[in-house]
């Protein structure tokens, strides 16, 4: 019995060795994973021009203003200065996201519960910023899901026009952006 098992194992091993090797990357047909990509600048623009952002910003201003007033009343100039700096820092971040390639994970998180539905609709397995792709094989399949993500922020026609114009241009390198959405003069 042991000889029979050894013989079968050797025969099967020989068959496996005779099978031609196929590189999975070179195999034609449907890829195993389909990647949905988006232009993060479009997502940032849609969010910043949304009612959701307006409500968020109004609430933030109200809260921060109260804390600044208390800090000034108590003489905590350091806290008041730090809180005053929040607005310009937020503005800089928004410009890096809207005109550059800064990550928009904080914005995507706002629609995180809807991502499975968006992925299903687009037929993708993964959704990632197109600026985050460091490498991909030639056989990789990509689907642009930017419009599906933008739609989640209920963009109006003017916002959609702005987004179309924006994504038709190259992003500004982050180190060249000032806090006003334009290039720094070097």
Secondary structure, DSSP 8 states (H G I E B T S, - for coil): -HHHHHHHHHHHHHHHHHS----GGG--S--S-EEEEE-HHHHHHHHHTSHHHHHHHHHHHHHHHHHHHHHHHTT-HHHHHHHHHHHHHHHHHHHHHHHS----HHHHGGGGGGHHHHHHHHT-SEEEEGGG-----TT-EEEE-HHHHHHTTT--HHHHHHHHHHHTS----GGGB-TTSSB---
